[in-house]
Amino acid sequence: MSWPVEARAMAAAASLTEPHVLAHTKSHLFPDDDSESYVVADTQFAQDRWIDDRRIAAGVKSRLAPFNHVRVGSGYPDLVGVRKLEAEYLAVERLGEEPPLVVIEAKGRGSGGVDVERGVIQAYDRLGEANVAFVSAPAETISATDRTLARQLNVGVLGVDEGGSITVLERPRVVGNRTAKEATAIRFQASAQGVVDRNFSLNHPKNYLAVPLSIAHDRDHRELIETHVVGAVDGAIDGAAFLGLIEERGPDYRLTSLGEEVVRFGLREHPDLDAALAAFEQWQRSRKRFLDVAPRWGQLARRVVFAYPATELLVTELQTMHDDGLASPSLVELVEWLHGQHPTFTVELFLRGETDVRERALTDDGRLRTPVLEEGASYHSPTVFQLKAMLFHAGILTERGSEPANLDPRADEWALCEPLSRGR
């Protein structure tokens, strides 16, 4: 993938500064049309000016978005992402089923020289927690000595020319390291359960619980969902996948072990799948808490929603906040607290990925700006509306969610229905 003509001309005019090098590298390694990947650039690139006081062009920032400050190894790579890379970039094609965690350190022209050797050393440091590491720099600034060092350290080398083309000068091997705690948030976003692009679009767990029942039925599952559950069939199917109830298999779907358990539960509660699905009709358009109107199905919903990776983190930290005397935190208080414990995950879970949101919300070293957190439009709807509503219906949180357009983060309460006592 390459940039449009005007973007390439802009990059050439800027003489390949580090932001331009990184933007070109991202375009090639993480193309926009790959829906199964996710990548963030470091927050230093979200600022108006680069370290030598050159302005970072709006087009470059837009290409690099979204931004986050992700610690890998002892530092913060310029680019962190998850993607199955093509064979041209790697010495071996793949390692295992999971796509590798890829880190990139970029070097570009500025007031000083281009220190490619330092980039190699920085990339090598990230290999303690990443699977693949690259250094990317203007092609003519990469020396034979730089390439030799990179080869010895298993660091890939990418040469960028003035037009934005990439030449793979050294191909690294994929290594099987454990992913660091903060980098797991990037893996989360790249997985079927992330909150970016495709996401929770329905705010009631019953819409998702019915999907495994429909898949297990011998009739058309889409027709069954539309007839008995909800008209937004695609939203129900997507949400069931995010909750780990079903998996895509080409044009079809298969039940996961959790989805199979939902079907077993339905057959234990009802004579057959037809009766189980018919029961869902009575809950259409109900605004009452699901746990109250259907206690046994509500308990199942609680189990399913708790299996979603973000739920356990939220419940654990809300319990800790309760222990510390903050029993009913606002959304702003929750995000600030979570960011202190899990900065990368908090940004990915709550803050929208658009350039203007994260550019305003995060400093160049990844700290939060509270005034931006007080704006409802800063937040991911799938988290503050749909996920929170499901946690309400499952009896985990005291209040349902709100659309960002109607959200006052300073008054939006995130409290556990059943916090445990400090002496537990």
C-alpha positions in Angstrom: 0.0 0.0 0.0 1.3 3.5 -0.8 0.2 7.0 0.0 -1.6 9.3 -2.5 0.5 11.5 -4.7 0.0 14.6 -2.6 1.0 12.8 0.6 4.1 11.5 -1.0 5.0 14.9 -2.2 4.4 16.3 1.3 6.7 13.6 2.8 9.5 14.3 0.3 9.3 18.1 1.0 9.7 17.4 4.7 12.9 15.4 3.9 11.8 12.3 5.8 11.6 13.4 9.4 10.9 10.7 11.9 7.1 11.2 11.8 7.2 10.8 8.0 9.3 7.7 8.2 7.0 6.1 10.7 3.9 7.0 8.7 5.3 5.4 5.6 6.3 2.3 7.5 2.8 2.0 9.1 1.2 2.3 5.6 3.2 -0.7 4.4 3.2 -3.0 7.4 -0.3 -2.1 8.7 -2.5 -1.3 5.7 -6.0 0.1 6.3 -7.7 -2.7 4.5 -6.5 -5.3 7.1 -9.4 -5.7 9.5 -7.7 -8.3 11.6 -4.8 -6.0 12.8 -4.5 -3.1 15.2 -1.7 -0.6 15.7 -1.0 2.5 17.7 1.7 5.2 17.4 3.3 6.7 20.5 1.7 9.8 21.9 4.8 12.0 21.1 3.6 11.9 17.5 0.2 13.3 18.4 1.6 16.7 19.3 1.7 19.8 17.1 5.4 19.9 16.8 8.3 17.4 16.6 11.2 17.5 19.0 13.2 19.8 16.7 10.3 22.2 16.6 9.1 21.2 13.2 5.3 21.1 12.8 3.9 17.6 12.3 1.6 17.8 9.3 -2.1 17.1 9.9 -2.0 14.4 7.2 0.9 12.6 8.9 -0.9 12.7 12.3 -4.0 11.4 10.8 -2.1 8.5 9.2 -0.5 7.6 12.5 -3.6 7.7 14.6 -4.7 6.2 17.0 -2.1 7.1 19.6 -1.2 5.5 22.9 1.8 5.3 25.2 2.7 1.6 25.4 5.6 0.3 27.4 7.4 -2.6 25.9 10.7 -3.6 27.4 12.3 -0.6 29.1 10.8 2.0 26.8 8.0 3.1 24.5 8.3 2.0 20.9 7.3 4.5 18.2 4.8 1.9 16.8 3.2 -1.1 18.5 0.8 -3.4 16.6 -0.5 -6.9 16.1 -0.7 -8.4 12.5 0.2 -11.4 10.5 3.0 -10.0 8.4 3.8 -11.1 4.8 6.7 -13.4 4.2 8.7 -10.6 2.7 9.2 -9.0 6.1 10.2 -12.1 8.1 13.0 -14.6 8.0 10.3 -17.2 9.0 6.7 -16.9 7.8 4.9 -17.4 11.1 5.1 -18.7 14.7 2.0 -20.4 16.0 -1.6 -19.3 15.3 -1.5 -15.9 17.0 -0.3 -12.9 14.9 2.9 -11.5 16.3 3.2 -8.4 18.4 5.3 -6.0 16.3 7.3 -3.0 17.5 9.0 -0.4 15.3 11.5 2.3 16.1 11.8 5.0 13.5 14.7 7.3 12.8 14.5 10.4 10.5 16.2 13.5 9.5 16.2 16.5 11.8 18.6 19.0 13.3 21.1 16.3 13.9 22.2 13.1 12.1 20.1 9.9 11.7 21.2 7.6 14.5 20.2 4.2 13.0 22.5 2.3 15.4 20.5 3.7 18.4 17.3 2.7 16.7 18.6 -0.9 16.4 19.6 -1.0 20.1 16.1 0.4 21.1 14.3 -2.2 18.9 16.5 -5.0 20.3 15.4 -3.9 23.9 11.8 -4.4 22.9 12.4 -8.1 21.9 12.2 -9.1 25.6 8.4 -8.6 25.3 7.6 -8.3 21.6 7.7 -11.0 18.9 9.1 -8.9 16.1 11.2 -5.7 16.1 12.1 -3.4 13.3 14.1 -0.2 12.9 12.9 2.1 10.0 15.0 4.9 8.6 15.8 6.8 5.3 17.3 4.2 3.1 20.5 6.1 2.3 21.3 6.7 6.0 21.5 3.0 6.8 25.1 1.7 6.8 26.5 -1.8 6.3 27.6 -1.6 10.0 24.0 -0.9 11.0 22.7 -3.8 9.0 25.3 -6.2 10.5 24.5 -5.1 14.1 20.8 -5.6 13.4 21.4 -9.0 11.9 23.3 -10.1 15.0 20.5 -8.8 17.3 17.6 -10.2 15.2 16.2 -6.7 14.4 14.6 -6.1 11.1 15.7 -3.1 9.0 13.4 -1.1 6.7 14.7 1.5 4.3 12.4 4.3 3.3 12.9 6.4 0.2 11.7 9.9 -0.5 8.6 8.7 -2.3 7.6 6.5 0.6 8.6 3.1 -0.8 9.9 0.5 1.7 12.9 -1.8 1.1 13.3 -4.7 3.5 17.1 -4.7 4.1 17.1 -7.2 7.0 14.4 -9.7 7.9 14.0 -10.7 11.5 13.0 -14.0 13.0 9.8 -14.2 15.0 10.5 -15.0 18.6 8.0 -16.5 21.1 8.1 -14.1 24.0 5.4 -13.5 26.6 3.5 -10.3 25.9 4.0 -7.6 28.6 1.0 -6.6 30.6 0.6 -3.2 28.8 1.0 -4.7 25.4 -1.8 -7.1 26.0 -4.2 -4.2 25.5 -3.0 -4.0 21.9 -3.6 -7.7 21.4 -7.0 -7.2 23.0 -7.9 -4.5 20.4 -6.6 -6.7 17.5 -8.7 -9.7 18.7 -12.4 -10.4 18.0 -13.2 -8.9 21.5 -11.7 -5.4 21.0 -13.8 -2.3 21.0 -12.5 -0.7 17.8 -14.4 -0.6 14.4 -16.8 -3.6 14.9 -18.1 -3.4 18.4 -21.0 -3.9 20.7 -23.9 -2.1 19.1 -26.8 -3.5 21.2 -27.1 -2.8 24.9 -29.0 -5.8 26.2 -27.3 -9.2 26.9 -30.4 -11.2 25.9 -29.7 -10.2 22.2 -26.4 -12.0 22.4 -27.5 -15.0 24.5 -30.0 -15.9 21.9 -27.5 -16.2 19.1 -26.0 -19.6 20.1 -29.5 -21.0 20.4 -30.2 -19.8 16.8 -26.9 -21.2 15.5 -27.6 -24.6 17.1 -31.1 -24.7 15.5 -31.6 -26.5 12.2 -33.5 -23.4 10.8 -31.9 -20.3 9.4 -30.3 -18.5 12.3 -30.7 -15.0 11.0 -34.5 -15.5 10.5 -34.8 -16.9 14.0 -32.9 -14.0 15.6 -35.0 -11.4 13.7 -38.3 -13.2 14.6 -37.7 -13.9 18.2 -35.0 -11.6 19.5 -34.1 -8.3 17.7 -34.2 -6.8 14.2 -30.5 -5.8 14.3 -29.3 -9.3 13.4 -25.7 -8.3 12.5 -25.3 -6.5 15.7 -26.5 -9.5 17.7 -24.1 -11.8 15.9 -21.1 -9.4 16.2 -21.8 -9.0 20.0 -22.0 -12.8 20.5 -18.6 -13.1 18.9 -17.2 -10.4 21.1 -18.5 -12.2 24.1 -16.8 -15.4 23.0 -20.1 -17.3 22.3 -19.5 -18.0 18.6 -16.6 -18.0 16.1 -16.6 -17.3 12.4 -15.7 -20.2 10.2 -15.7 -18.9 6.7 -19.3 -18.0 5.8 -20.6 -19.9 8.8 -20.4 -19.8 12.6 -19.5 -22.4 15.2 -20.3 -22.4 18.9 -17.5 -22.0 21.3 -17.5 -24.0 24.5 -19.1 -21.1 26.3 -21.7 -20.9 23.5 -22.4 -24.6 23.9 -23.0 -24.0 27.6 -25.6 -21.4 26.7 -27.4 -23.9 24.5 -27.3 -26.6 27.3 -28.7 -24.1 29.7 -31.5 -23.2 27.3 -32.4 -26.9 26.9 -32.4 -27.4 30.6 -34.8 -24.4 31.1 -37.1 -25.2 28.1 -38.4 -28.3 26.3 -36.5 -27.5 23.1 -34.8 -24.8 21.2 -38.0 -23.4 19.7 -39.4 -22.9 23.2 -36.2 -21.4 24.4 -36.2 -18.8 21.6 -39.9 -18.1 22.0 -39.1 -17.1 25.6 -37.0 -14.3 24.3 -39.9 -12.6 22.6 -41.3 -11.5 26.0 -38.2 -9.5 26.8 -38.2 -7.5 23.6 -38.0 -3.7 24.2 -38.0 -4.3 28.0 -36.0 -1.6 29.9 -36.2 -3.5 33.2 -33.0 -5.1 34.6 -32.7 -8.5 32.9 -31.6 -10.1 36.2 -35.0 -9.0 37.7 -37.3 -10.0 34.9 -35.5 -13.3 34.1 -33.4 -14.2 37.2 -32.0 -17.5 35.9 -31.2 -16.2 32.4 -29.8 -13.1 34.1 -27.4 -15.2 36.2 -26.2 -16.8 32.9 -25.8 -13.4 31.4 -23.7 -12.4 34.4 -21.4 -15.4 33.8 -21.1 -14.6 30.1 -20.4 -10.9 30.5 -17.9 -11.6 33.3 -15.9 -13.7 30.8 -15.4 -10.7 28.6 -11.8 -9.6 29.4 -12.6 -6.0 30.2 -15.2 -6.9 32.8 -12.9 -8.6 35.3 -10.5 -5.7 35.1 -13.3 -3.2 35.8 -14.8 -5.2 38.7 -11.4 -5.7 40.3 -10.5 -2.0 40.2 -14.0 -0.9 41.3 -13.7 -3.2 44.3 -10.2 -1.7 45.1 -11.6 1.8 44.8 -14.5 0.8 47.1 -11.9 -0.5 49.6 -10.1 2.9 49.4 -13.3 4.8 50.2 -14.5 5.7 46.7 -17.6 3.5 46.5 -19.4 5.4 43.7 -16.8 6.9 41.3 -17.7 9.0 38.4 -16.5 8.0 34.9 -13.8 10.6 35.1 -12.6 9.3 38.5 -12.7 5.7 37.2 -10.7 6.5 34.1 -8.1 8.4 36.0 -7.8 5.6 38.6 -7.6 2.9 35.9 -5.0 4.9 34.0 -2.7 4.8 37.0 -2.9 1.0 37.1 -3.4 0.0 33.5 -2.6 3.0 31.3 -2.6 1.4 27.8 -5.7 -0.8 28.4 -7.6 2.2 29.8 -6.9 4.4 26.8 -7.9 1.6 24.4 -11.0 0.7 26.3 -12.4 4.1 27.0 -11.0 6.8 24.7 -12.0 7.1 21.0 -9.2 6.5 18.6 -9.7 9.6 16.5 -6.7 11.9 16.2 -8.4 14.9 17.8 -9.6 13.0 20.9 -6.3 11.3 21.9 -4.2 14.3 20.7 -6.1 16.4 23.2 -6.5 13.8 25.9 -2.9 12.6 26.1 0.3 14.5 26.7 3.4 13.5 24.7 4.5 11.2 27.6 1.0 9.6 27.9 -0.5 11.4 30.9 -4.2 12.3 30.8 -5.6 15.7 30.6 -8.6 15.8 32.9 -10.7 18.5 31.0 -10.9 16.3 28.0 -12.1 13.4 30.2 -15.0 15.6 31.2 -16.4 15.7 27.6 -18.8 12.9 26.7 -17.7 12.9 23.1 -14.2 11.6 24.2 -15.5 8.1 25.0 -16.1 4.9 23.1 -19.8 4.3 22.9 -19.3 0.4 23.0 -17.8 0.8 26.5 -19.7 3.7 28.2 -23.0 2.8 26.7 -23.4 -0.8 25.5 -20.9 -2.6 27.8 -22.0 -0.6 30.8 -25.7 -1.3 30.0 -25.0 -5.1 29.8 -23.2 -4.9 33.2 -26.3 -3.2 34.6 -28.6 -5.9 33.2 -26.4 -8.6 34.6 -26.5 -7.2 38.1 -22.9 -6.1 38.2 -23.2 -2.3 38.1 -25.8 0.0 39.7 -26.5 2.2 36.6 -27.0 1.6 32.9 -24.9 3.3 30.3 -25.4 6.5 28.2 -24.6 7.4 24.7 -21.5 9.8 24.5 -23.8 12.5 23.2 -25.9 12.4 26.3 -23.1 11.6 28.7 -21.9 13.8 31.6 -18.7 12.0 32.7 -18.5 13.9 35.9 -22.0 12.6 37.0 -21.9 9.1 35.3 -21.7 6.7 38.2 -19.7 3.4 38.0 -20.5 1.4 41.2 -20.7 -2.2 42.0 -24.1 -3.6 43.0 -22.5 -5.9 45.5 -19.1 -4.6 46.7 -17.4 -6.9 49.2 -16.5 -5.7 52.7 -12.9 -4.7 53.4 -12.5 -7.6 55.8 -13.3 -10.3 53.2 
